Amino acid sequence: MNINSLRAMQQGGAGFDVIAAADGEQSNTKNWSAIKAIGDDADLKAESTVAESLSTTGAYSGSALTLGQGDVVYGSFSKITVSSGTVLAYRI
């Protein structure tokens, strides 16, 4: 990742997606670099492109984890499923 990519990521320059429970599984060819719970706590799981996925088992097939309102998780995610609440997913 170069310095321009880092700057864009810090500022949300690549855009973001609002994902709610009603949206079902979301995938994006550009991937996401961060996920933030907005409005309330959010239950979600996310598939990582570089490490263990965000779930109760570390695999995308595991159960959802709770992200507290305002909490942010950083990584490289290619798939997100929100089972309750709403998240803001920052694109890479």
C-alpha positions in Angstrom: 0.0 0.0 0.0 1.4 3.4 -0.9 1.1 6.7 0.9 -1.7 8.0 -1.3 -3.7 4.9 -0.5 -3.1 5.5 3.2 -4.3 9.1 2.9 -7.4 8.1 1.0 -8.2 5.5 3.6 -7.8 7.9 6.5 -10.1 10.4 4.9 -12.6 8.0 3.5 -11.4 9.1 0.1 -12.3 5.7 -1.5 -15.9 6.0 -0.3 -17.9 3.9 2.1 -21.0 1.7 2.3 -23.8 1.8 4.9 -24.7 -1.8 5.5 -27.7 -2.8 7.6 -29.1 -6.2 8.7 -31.8 -6.1 6.0 -29.1 -5.8 3.3 -27.9 -9.4 3.6 -24.4 -10.5 2.7 -22.4 -7.8 0.9 -19.3 -8.2 -1.1 -17.2 -5.6 -3.0 -14.5 -6.0 -5.6 -12.6 -3.1 -3.9 -12.7 -4.6 -0.3 -13.1 -2.6 2.9 -10.4 -1.4 5.3 -12.5 -0.6 8.3 -16.0 -1.4 9.8 -17.7 1.0 12.3 -20.9 0.3 14.2 -23.2 3.3 13.8 -26.4 4.2 15.6 -26.3 1.2 18.0 -24.4 -2.0 18.6 -24.1 -4.2 15.5 -23.8 -8.0 15.2 -21.7 -8.9 12.2 -19.2 -11.2 10.6 -16.7 -10.2 8.0 -14.4 -12.3 5.8 -10.7 -11.2 5.9 -8.5 -11.2 2.9 -5.3 -11.5 4.9 -5.9 -13.1 8.3 -8.6 -14.8 10.3 -12.1 -13.6 9.6 -14.2 -11.5 12.0 -16.5 -14.1 13.7 -16.7 -16.2 16.8 -14.5 -18.9 15.3 -12.1 -16.9 13.1 -13.8 -18.4 10.0 -16.5 -16.6 8.0 -18.8 -19.6 8.6 -18.7 -18.8 12.4 -21.3 -16.8 14.3 -21.6 -13.0 14.3 -19.6 -10.9 16.8 -21.0 -7.8 18.5 -19.4 -4.5 17.7 -20.3 -1.7 20.2 -21.7 1.5 18.9 -18.9 3.7 17.6 -16.3 0.8 17.7 -14.1 0.4 14.7 -12.4 -2.8 13.4 -9.5 -2.3 10.9 -8.4 -4.9 8.4 -8.9 -6.0 4.9 -12.4 -7.4 4.4 -14.0 -8.8 1.2 -17.4 -9.9 2.6 -19.7 -8.5 5.4 -22.9 -9.8 6.8 -24.7 -7.7 9.4 -27.3 -9.7 11.4 -28.5 -6.7 13.6 -27.7 -3.0 13.6 -25.9 -0.9 11.0 -22.3 -0.5 10.1 -20.3 2.0 8.0 -17.7 0.0 5.9 -14.8 2.1 4.5 -13.6 1.0 1.0 -10.0 0.5 0.1 
